[in-house]
Amino acid sequence: MAPSRLLALAALGLLTACASAPPPPAAASTDLYVTGADPADDPCQRVVSALGFAEHVLKPAGQEESQEFGEGVRGRIAYVEGVILSYGERLPAGLAEHTATLKRTIRVLVPAATPHEKAVAALKEWRAAATAIEETCA
């Protein structure tokens, strides 16, 4: 058999093997999106802690217009999303709407390409939802 033909058959075999790779496993309810998280942790404590972690890099309420949305700010807000994905469903039932607001606004706040005025509006909504969660979990 010619070397080029042998090489073609080997390449075809490799491509076939890659094309038939099994799909990734479906997400389980125990999936964790935060390093060091334990599914047994109290969801209120985890979410309130994450919200506080993000607040440390945010300007005080009322100063959202002057908020810079740099990498550090966006990273901490993204961390909140991971905590919400891990623990949000286990928060008290009355917080479902606020949890949904956090998820929605995080999707606006995290991308660097979000226009500043849109990010400011999302931050104001995010803060209202965060405050409701913090007060209920207190």
C-alpha positions as CSV (number, residue, x, y, z in Angstrom):
1,M,0.0,0.0,0.0
2,A,1.3,3.5,-0.9
3,P,2.5,5.7,2.0
4,S,0.1,8.5,1.0
5,R,-2.8,6.0,1.0
6,L,-1.8,4.7,4.4
7,L,-1.6,8.2,5.8
8,A,-5.1,9.0,4.4
9,L,-6.6,5.9,6.0
10,A,-5.0,6.8,9.3
11,A,-6.3,10.4,9.1
12,L,-9.8,9.1,8.3
13,G,-9.7,6.7,11.3
14,L,-8.6,9.6,13.6
15,L,-11.4,11.8,12.3
16,T,-14.0,9.1,12.7
17,A,-12.8,8.5,16.3
18,C,-13.2,12.2,17.1
19,A,-16.6,12.5,15.5
20,S,-18.0,9.6,17.5
21,A,-16.9,10.9,20.9
22,P,-19.6,10.5,23.6
23,P,-21.5,13.6,24.5
24,P,-20.6,15.3,27.8
25,P,-22.6,14.0,30.8
26,A,-25.9,15.8,31.6
27,A,-25.7,18.3,34.4
28,A,-26.7,16.9,37.8
29,S,-28.4,18.7,40.6
30,T,-25.2,18.2,42.6
31,D,-23.0,20.1,40.1
32,L,-21.0,22.8,41.7
33,Y,-19.9,26.0,40.0
34,V,-17.7,27.3,42.9
35,T,-14.5,25.8,44.0
36,G,-14.6,24.5,47.6
37,A,-18.4,24.6,47.7
38,D,-20.2,21.8,49.6
39,P,-23.7,20.9,48.5
40,A,-24.6,20.6,52.2
41,D,-23.7,24.3,52.9
42,D,-26.5,26.6,53.9
43,P,-27.7,28.3,50.7
44,C,-28.6,31.6,52.4
45,Q,-25.1,31.9,54.0
46,R,-23.4,31.0,50.7
47,V,-25.4,33.5,48.6
48,V,-25.2,36.3,51.1
49,S,-21.4,35.8,51.4
50,A,-21.0,35.9,47.6
51,L,-23.0,39.1,47.4
52,G,-20.9,40.7,50.1
53,F,-17.7,39.6,48.2
54,A,-19.0,41.5,45.2
55,E,-20.1,44.5,47.1
56,H,-16.5,45.1,48.3
57,V,-15.5,46.3,44.8
58,L,-18.7,48.3,44.1
59,K,-19.3,51.9,44.7
60,P,-21.9,52.6,47.5
61,A,-25.5,52.5,46.5
62,G,-26.5,55.8,44.8
63,Q,-23.1,56.1,43.1
64,E,-23.8,53.5,40.4
65,E,-23.3,56.1,37.6
66,S,-19.6,56.5,38.5
67,Q,-19.1,52.7,38.8
68,E,-16.2,51.3,36.7
69,F,-17.0,47.9,35.4
70,G,-13.4,46.6,35.1
71,E,-12.2,43.0,35.1
72,G,-12.2,42.7,38.9
73,V,-15.7,43.9,39.3
74,R,-17.0,41.7,36.5
75,G,-15.1,38.7,37.9
76,R,-16.7,39.1,41.4
77,I,-20.1,39.5,39.9
78,A,-19.5,36.3,37.8
79,Y,-18.5,34.6,41.0
80,V,-22.0,35.4,42.4
81,E,-23.5,33.7,39.3
82,G,-21.6,30.5,40.2
83,V,-22.9,30.6,43.7
84,I,-26.5,31.3,42.5
85,L,-26.2,28.3,40.1
86,S,-25.0,26.1,42.9
87,Y,-27.3,27.2,45.7
88,G,-30.0,29.5,44.3
89,E,-32.7,26.8,43.8
90,R,-32.4,26.0,47.6
91,L,-33.0,29.5,48.8
92,P,-36.4,30.2,50.4
93,A,-39.2,30.0,47.9
94,G,-40.1,33.6,48.2
95,L,-36.7,34.6,46.7
96,A,-37.2,32.9,43.3
97,E,-38.0,36.2,41.6
98,H,-35.0,37.9,43.1
99,T,-32.8,35.0,42.2
100,A,-34.0,35.2,38.6
101,T,-33.3,39.0,38.6
102,L,-29.7,38.3,39.8
103,K,-29.2,35.8,37.0
104,R,-30.6,38.1,34.4
105,T,-28.6,41.2,35.5
106,I,-25.4,39.2,35.9
107,R,-25.6,38.3,32.2
108,V,-25.7,42.0,31.4
109,L,-23.0,43.0,33.9
110,V,-20.3,40.5,33.2
111,P,-19.5,41.1,29.5
112,A,-16.9,43.8,29.0
113,A,-18.8,45.0,25.8
114,T,-21.9,46.0,27.8
115,P,-22.5,49.7,27.4
116,H,-21.9,51.7,30.6
117,E,-25.5,53.0,30.9
118,K,-26.9,49.5,30.4
119,A,-24.5,48.1,33.1
120,V,-25.5,50.9,35.5
121,A,-29.2,50.1,35.0
122,A,-28.5,46.4,35.5
123,L,-26.4,47.1,38.7
124,K,-29.3,49.0,40.2
125,E,-31.7,46.1,39.6
126,W,-29.0,43.7,40.8
127,R,-28.7,45.6,44.1
128,A,-32.4,45.7,44.7
129,A,-32.6,41.9,44.3
130,A,-29.4,41.4,46.4
131,T,-30.8,43.5,49.2
132,A,-34.1,41.5,49.2
133,I,-32.1,38.2,49.4
134,E,-29.8,39.6,52.2
135,E,-32.8,40.8,54.2
136,T,-34.8,37.6,53.8
137,C,-31.8,35.4,54.7
138,A,-30.8,37.5,57.7
